[in-house]
Amino acid sequence: MTFTHHPWRALAALALTVGLTVSCGGVDSGGTGQTVQTSSSGRISGFGSVIVNGVRFDDAQAAIVDDEGLARVRADLKLGMVVDVEGEVHGNSGNGVARRIQFGNEIAGPVQAVDTAASRLTVLGQVVQVDVDTLFSGYNRGLADAVAGDLVEVFAFYDTNTAVYMATRIERKTSLASFKLRGRISGLSNTSFALGGALIDYSSIAPPALPRLANGLSVRVSLQTLPVAGRWVATSVHTSQRNFPDTSDAELEGFIGSFVSAASFQVGGVLVDASGPGVDFRHGSINQLANGTRVEVEGQIRNGVLVARQVDFKRGGGGDQEFELHGAIESVNATARSFVLRGVTVAYDTGTAFSGGTAANLVVGAQLEAKGAPSPGGAGLQASRIKFER
């Protein structure tokens, strides 16, 4: 896999696995037992190793970097972040080993408006949608605690049809050295362009430091933290285009865009052909392919096109993302019926299914696996299953 100028994912909601196909959150290697080089891009759905697109990657030796290429540490990785993983997957186990993990936000900047009724907020002129799968940090009640003027980082999938960012994680920050924004250029002039509702002035950047700008180009910009005459002043502009090697197996999750027919549409900036006679459509049919529909496509890259074997239609409004944590309990709050695992507060109740123990066995140091969905407000997880690991 190669990146054009700026090494990061395509803007749209993207979850891509190159090397082995992933089906229903697991890896299908055909039982070959082969080790295959893999690249995976998607939200982090679990820890105990890092889990992305249903694949558990051992991250013990992985180089962790941010989207500026700066070295970071494993503790910087959080549930709900959208990351790129490069490594390998072992065919027999379906597990992987990560060599490199890169993470980055879609937006970093000030909240300008909050609409709790519509589950939306506006950040740097961009509309950010929240659903039941969105995780929050720094907000005990999630969106209900957010107010205009807050500084936030938004990890998200981007719908090119509506220019709406579907948030996977929102972190409240006490300060930001610079603001950042990823989007598609419109209204390009010799000195400025628009990204959604933000007008960007790039005139202070020397031409050799700029990519070839064009309307529709996906870019990531760093901005000064104070606007000038209603414009945000860019300190850097990088492209966010992505190229994938031919013959690679791939899995791609995101919003359909540029739909022409089943033989020609895009997901995450990647051209897809789902017109083949053997394509397996799950939870929908070929007639439901349309702009703005969220899908997961599995297939093979041929001449730069993802030729689909399987298309899985995703539920609107969230609720189809399960999170998973493995490790030792760090603290317990019996009164609140919760504990901390991998730095995440996990709540349990009478609806939680226990295996290998009971709530009485939830003590500091106990090794377990917890699965569930974001708790109300998204500040932690509500466990649906807890399995003690001995």
C-alpha positions, 0 to 999 in steps of 0.5 A: 500500500502506498500513500500520496504525499501524506501517509494516512487514510482516505477521508470517507469512513474507511475500514480496509484490510489488505492481505486476508479477507475478514468476514463477520469480524474474523479472518477467513484464510481458507485454512492455508496456515499462511502468514500474509502481509496485511494493512488494516484501517478502521476503528479500534474496537478492543484491547488485549493486543489491539483489535481492528476490523475484528482482527487481534493484532499483537502490538507489543513490538509495533511502532506507534506514530501519529498522522504527522509521523511522530513517535507515540506510545501504546498508551496513546491508542484509545477505543474508537480511534480510527487507525492504520495497522501494518503487519501480518496475519497468521492464517490458522489463528486469524490473529495478527502481529502489528509492525506499525500503527498510525492514528490521527483525528479528522478534526481538532478545534473548537466546538461552535454549536451543539444540537443535542436533539439532533445528536450533532455538534459543529466543530471548525465549521463541520457537522459532526454526527454522534450515535450510540457507538460514539465514545467520549473522553472528558465528558461524563454524559457525552454530548449532553456535557459539550458546550460551545468553546470546548476544544475537541479532537474528533475521530470519525468516518466521513460521508462525502455525500452529506459532508457529515463526519460520523464520530467514533470518538470525541475527546475534550482537550484542555488546549490545542497547539494547532487546529486540524481538519481533513476534508474535500476542497471546494471553492478553490481560488489562488489564495483560499479554498473551503473545507465544509463550512470552513474557509481556509487561507493557504496564501502564506504557504510557499508553492513548493510546499503545497500539493497540486490543489484541485476541487474535490481533492481530499486534504488534511490541513493544520491551522493557526488557532485564531482566524483572520478576517473570517478565514482559518490560516493554514500552516500546512496542507497535505493530500489524503489520497490512497493507493492499494496494490493490485491482487491484494484481498481487501475489506472496506467499510464506509459510506457509498459515494460517487454511485453510478451503478453496482459496477462503479461506486466509491467507498472511502475513496476506493473505486468498487465493482459489486456487479459480479454474479457471485457477489454475496449481499448480506442484510440487503440487496444489490438494489439498495446500493446508493449514495450515503449507504454504509456498507462493508465490502470484501474482495480483491484489488484489481487494476485499482478497483476493489472487485467485491465478493461480499457486500454487508449493509450496515445499520443506520444510527449505530448499534452494530459495533461491539467493543472488547477488552481483555486484561486485569481489573485495575480498580472496582467500584462495587457500589456503582457496579463498575470496574476499570479495565485497560483504562476504560470504565466498564459497567455491569448489571443484571443483564450482564452474562457472566462466565467462569465466575460471578460479580463477586469475583470482580476484584483487582487483578482478576483476568477477564474478557469484557464485551459490550457497547458504549454506556449511556453518554459514551464515557465507558462500556456497558458489559453484555458479557464478562468471561473470567480468564484463568 
